[in-house]
Amino acid sequence: MVDVLDCADGSGQALAALRIGQLWLVLWRTSPGWNEIAAIAAERGGGVLEEAPAALDLAGRGAERRLHDWLHMGTTAGDSGRPLS
């Protein structure tokens, strides 16, 4: 499982995150310096996604079951059945 930090359009936050060792980021493609930030992330063995991947949402009903399924089957939330990478 990989941790991904969602920086939205925050190029400065993305750079700060890379500086402290975060490898994978979400950064909107329209953000200033996207290409450069993506290159830095790639050099460090990570990458930049243009949109957030599926995530486990524990706010709704059945959260305990979804968490159990997530932990025991390694699939994404929303019961989509797609494996996390």
MODELLER restraints for C-alpha pairs under 7 A, 6 or more apart:
rsr = mdl.restraints
at = mdl.atoms
rsr.add(forms.Gaussian(group=physical.xy_distance, feature=features.Distance(at['CA:1:A'], at['CA:84:A']), mean=6.29, stdev=0.5))
rsr.add(forms.Gaussian(group=physical.xy_distance, feature=features.Distance(at['CA:1:A'], at['CA:85:A']), mean=5.72, stdev=0.5))
rsr.add(forms.Gaussian(group=physical.xy_distance, feature=features.Distance(at['CA:2:A'], at['CA:85:A']), mean=6.72, stdev=0.5))
rsr.add(forms.Gaussian(group=physical.xy_distance, feature=features.Distance(at['CA:3:A'], at['CA:24:A']), mean=6.79, stdev=0.5))
rsr.add(forms.Gaussian(group=physical.xy_distance, feature=features.Distance(at['CA:4:A'], at['CA:24:A']), mean=4.91, stdev=0.5))
rsr.add(forms.Gaussian(group=physical.xy_distance, feature=features.Distance(at['CA:4:A'], at['CA:25:A']), mean=5.20, stdev=0.5))
rsr.add(forms.Gaussian(group=physical.xy_distance, feature=features.Distance(at['CA:4:A'], at['CA:26:A']), mean=6.87, stdev=0.5))
rsr.add(forms.Gaussian(group=physical.xy_distance, feature=features.Distance(at['CA:5:A'], at['CA:24:A']), mean=6.49, stdev=0.5))
rsr.add(forms.Gaussian(group=physical.xy_distance, feature=features.Distance(at['CA:5:A'], at['CA:25:A']), mean=4.78, stdev=0.5))
rsr.add(forms.Gaussian(group=physical.xy_distance, feature=features.Distance(at['CA:5:A'], at['CA:26:A']), mean=6.10, stdev=0.5))
rsr.add(forms.Gaussian(group=physical.xy_distance, feature=features.Distance(at['CA:6:A'], at['CA:25:A']), mean=5.78, stdev=0.5))
rsr.add(forms.Gaussian(group=physical.xy_distance, feature=features.Distance(at['CA:6:A'], at['CA:26:A']), mean=4.51, stdev=0.5))
rsr.add(forms.Gaussian(group=physical.xy_distance, feature=features.Distance(at['CA:6:A'], at['CA:27:A']), mean=6.66, stdev=0.5))
rsr.add(forms.Gaussian(group=physical.xy_distance, feature=features.Distance(at['CA:6:A'], at['CA:52:A']), mean=6.78, stdev=0.5))
rsr.add(forms.Gaussian(group=physical.xy_distance, feature=features.Distance(at['CA:7:A'], at['CA:13:A']), mean=6.32, stdev=0.5))
rsr.add(forms.Gaussian(group=physical.xy_distance, feature=features.Distance(at['CA:7:A'], at['CA:14:A']), mean=5.92, stdev=0.5))
rsr.add(forms.Gaussian(group=physical.xy_distance, feature=features.Distance(at['CA:7:A'], at['CA:25:A']), mean=6.76, stdev=0.5))
rsr.add(forms.Gaussian(group=physical.xy_distance, feature=features.Distance(at['CA:7:A'], at['CA:26:A']), mean=5.66, stdev=0.5))
rsr.add(forms.Gaussian(group=physical.xy_distance, feature=features.Distance(at['CA:7:A'], at['CA:27:A']), mean=5.41, stdev=0.5))
rsr.add(forms.Gaussian(group=physical.xy_distance, feature=features.Distance(at['CA:8:A'], at['CA:26:A']), mean=6.40, stdev=0.5))
rsr.add(forms.Gaussian(group=physical.xy_distance, feature=features.Distance(at['CA:8:A'], at['CA:27:A']), mean=5.05, stdev=0.5))
rsr.add(forms.Gaussian(group=physical.xy_distance, feature=features.Distance(at['CA:8:A'], at['CA:28:A']), mean=5.58, stdev=0.5))
rsr.add(forms.Gaussian(group=physical.xy_distance, feature=features.Distance(at['CA:9:A'], at['CA:27:A']), mean=5.73, stdev=0.5))
rsr.add(forms.Gaussian(group=physical.xy_distance, feature=features.Distance(at['CA:9:A'], at['CA:28:A']), mean=5.23, stdev=0.5))
rsr.add(forms.Gaussian(group=physical.xy_distance, feature=features.Distance(at['CA:9:A'], at['CA:31:A']), mean=5.13, stdev=0.5))
rsr.add(forms.Gaussian(group=physical.xy_distance, feature=features.Distance(at['CA:11:A'], at['CA:31:A']), mean=6.25, stdev=0.5))
rsr.add(forms.Gaussian(group=physical.xy_distance, feature=features.Distance(at['CA:11:A'], at['CA:32:A']), mean=6.29, stdev=0.5))
rsr.add(forms.Gaussian(group=physical.xy_distance, feature=features.Distance(at['CA:11:A'], at['CA:33:A']), mean=6.87, stdev=0.5))
rsr.add(forms.Gaussian(group=physical.xy_distance, feature=features.Distance(at['CA:14:A'], at['CA:25:A']), mean=6.94, stdev=0.5))
rsr.add(forms.Gaussian(group=physical.xy_distance, feature=features.Distance(at['CA:15:A'], at['CA:37:A']), mean=6.80, stdev=0.5))
rsr.add(forms.Gaussian(group=physical.xy_distance, feature=features.Distance(at['CA:18:A'], at['CA:41:A']), mean=6.83, stdev=0.5))
rsr.add(forms.Gaussian(group=physical.xy_distance, feature=features.Distance(at['CA:23:A'], at['CA:41:A']), mean=6.03, stdev=0.5))
rsr.add(forms.Gaussian(group=physical.xy_distance, feature=features.Distance(at['CA:23:A'], at['CA:44:A']), mean=6.83, stdev=0.5))
rsr.add(forms.Gaussian(group=physical.xy_distance, feature=features.Distance(at['CA:23:A'], at['CA:45:A']), mean=6.68, stdev=0.5))
rsr.add(forms.Gaussian(group=physical.xy_distance, feature=features.Distance(at['CA:23:A'], at['CA:46:A']), mean=4.36, stdev=0.5))
rsr.add(forms.Gaussian(group=physical.xy_distance, feature=features.Distance(at['CA:23:A'], at['CA:47:A']), mean=6.46, stdev=0.5))
rsr.add(forms.Gaussian(group=physical.xy_distance, feature=features.Distance(at['CA:24:A'], at['CA:46:A']), mean=5.09, stdev=0.5))
rsr.add(forms.Gaussian(group=physical.xy_distance, feature=features.Distance(at['CA:24:A'], at['CA:47:A']), mean=5.02, stdev=0.5))
rsr.add(forms.Gaussian(group=physical.xy_distance, feature=features.Distance(at['CA:24:A'], at['CA:48:A']), mean=5.86, stdev=0.5))
rsr.add(forms.Gaussian(group=physical.xy_distance, feature=features.Distance(at['CA:25:A'], at['CA:47:A']), mean=6.50, stdev=0.5))
rsr.add(forms.Gaussian(group=physical.xy_distance, feature=features.Distance(at['CA:25:A'], at['CA:48:A']), mean=4.83, stdev=0.5))
rsr.add(forms.Gaussian(group=physical.xy_distance, feature=features.Distance(at['CA:25:A'], at['CA:49:A']), mean=6.12, stdev=0.5))
rsr.add(forms.Gaussian(group=physical.xy_distance, feature=features.Distance(at['CA:26:A'], at['CA:48:A']), mean=5.55, stdev=0.5))
rsr.add(forms.Gaussian(group=physical.xy_distance, feature=features.Distance(at['CA:26:A'], at['CA:49:A']), mean=4.63, stdev=0.5))
rsr.add(forms.Gaussian(group=physical.xy_distance, feature=features.Distance(at['CA:26:A'], at['CA:50:A']), mean=5.73, stdev=0.5))
rsr.add(forms.Gaussian(group=physical.xy_distance, feature=features.Distance(at['CA:26:A'], at['CA:51:A']), mean=5.85, stdev=0.5))
rsr.add(forms.Gaussian(group=physical.xy_distance, feature=features.Distance(at['CA:26:A'], at['CA:52:A']), mean=5.89, stdev=0.5))
rsr.add(forms.Gaussian(group=physical.xy_distance, feature=features.Distance(at['CA:27:A'], at['CA:48:A']), mean=6.38, stdev=0.5))
rsr.add(forms.Gaussian(group=physical.xy_distance, feature=features.Distance(at['CA:27:A'], at['CA:49:A']), mean=6.22, stdev=0.5))
rsr.add(forms.Gaussian(group=physical.xy_distance, feature=features.Distance(at['CA:27:A'], at['CA:50:A']), mean=5.50, stdev=0.5))
rsr.add(forms.Gaussian(group=physical.xy_distance, feature=features.Distance(at['CA:28:A'], at['CA:50:A']), mean=5.08, stdev=0.5))
rsr.add(forms.Gaussian(group=physical.xy_distance, feature=features.Distance(at['CA:28:A'], at['CA:51:A']), mean=6.66, stdev=0.5))
rsr.add(forms.Gaussian(group=physical.xy_distance, feature=features.Distance(at['CA:29:A'], at['CA:50:A']), mean=5.60, stdev=0.5))
rsr.add(forms.Gaussian(group=physical.xy_distance, feature=features.Distance(at['CA:38:A'], at['CA:47:A']), mean=5.96, stdev=0.5))
rsr.add(forms.Gaussian(group=physical.xy_distance, feature=features.Distance(at['CA:38:A'], at['CA:48:A']), mean=5.33, stdev=0.5))
rsr.add(forms.Gaussian(group=physical.xy_distance, feature=features.Distance(at['CA:41:A'], at['CA:47:A']), mean=4.92, stdev=0.5))
rsr.add(forms.Gaussian(group=physical.xy_distance, feature=features.Distance(at['CA:41:A'], at['CA:48:A']), mean=6.78, stdev=0.5))
rsr.add(forms.Gaussian(group=physical.xy_distance, feature=features.Distance(at['CA:54:A'], at['CA:76:A']), mean=6.23, stdev=0.5))
rsr.add(forms.Gaussian(group=physical.xy_distance, feature=features.Distance(at['CA:54:A'], at['CA:77:A']), mean=6.60, stdev=0.5))
rsr.add(forms.Gaussian(group=physical.xy_distance, feature=features.Distance(at['CA:55:A'], at['CA:76:A']), mean=6.33, stdev=0.5))
rsr.add(forms.Gaussian(group=physical.xy_distance, feature=features.Distance(at['CA:55:A'], at['CA:77:A']), mean=5.58, stdev=0.5))
rsr.add(forms.Gaussian(group=physical.xy_distance, feature=features.Distance(at['CA:56:A'], at['CA:76:A']), mean=6.56, stdev=0.5))
rsr.add(forms.Gaussian(group=physical.xy_distance, feature=features.Distance(at['CA:56:A'], at['CA:77:A']), mean=4.35, stdev=0.5))
rsr.add(forms.Gaussian(group=physical.xy_distance, feature=features.Distance(at['CA:57:A'], at['CA:77:A']), mean=6.64, stdev=0.5))
rsr.add(forms.Gaussian(group=physical.xy_distance, feature=features.Distance(at['CA:66:A'], at['CA:77:A']), mean=6.70, stdev=0.5))
rsr.add(forms.Gaussian(group=physical.xy_distance, feature=features.Distance(at['CA:70:A'], at['CA:76:A']), mean=6.35, stdev=0.5))
rsr.add(forms.Gaussian(group=physical.xy_distance, feature=features.Distance(at['CA:70:A'], at['CA:77:A']), mean=6.66, stdev=0.5))
rsr.add(forms.Gaussian(group=physical.xy_distance, feature=features.Distance(at['CA:74:A'], at['CA:83:A']), mean=6.01, stdev=0.5))
rsr.add(forms.Gaussian(group=physical.xy_distance, feature=features.Distance(at['CA:74:A'], at['CA:84:A']), mean=6.22, stdev=0.5))
rsr.add(forms.Gaussian(group=physical.xy_distance, feature=features.Distance(at['CA:75:A'], at['CA:81:A']), mean=5.48, stdev=0.5))
rsr.add(forms.Gaussian(group=physical.xy_distance, feature=features.Distance(at['CA:75:A'], at['CA:82:A']), mean=5.55, stdev=0.5))
rsr.add(forms.Gaussian(group=physical.xy_distance, feature=features.Distance(at['CA:75:A'], at['CA:83:A']), mean=4.47, stdev=0.5))
rsr.add(forms.Gaussian(group=physical.xy_distance, feature=features.Distance(at['CA:75:A'], at['CA:84:A']), mean=5.64, stdev=0.5))
rsr.add(forms.Gaussian(group=physical.xy_distance, feature=features.Distance(at['CA:76:A'], at['CA:82:A']), mean=5.91, stdev=0.5))
rsr.add(forms.Gaussian(group=physical.xy_distance, feature=features.Distance(at['CA:76:A'], at['CA:83:A']), mean=6.24, stdev=0.5))
rsr.add(forms.Gaussian(group=physical.xy_distance, feature=features.Distance(at['CA:76:A'], at['CA:84:A']), mean=6.09, stdev=0.5))
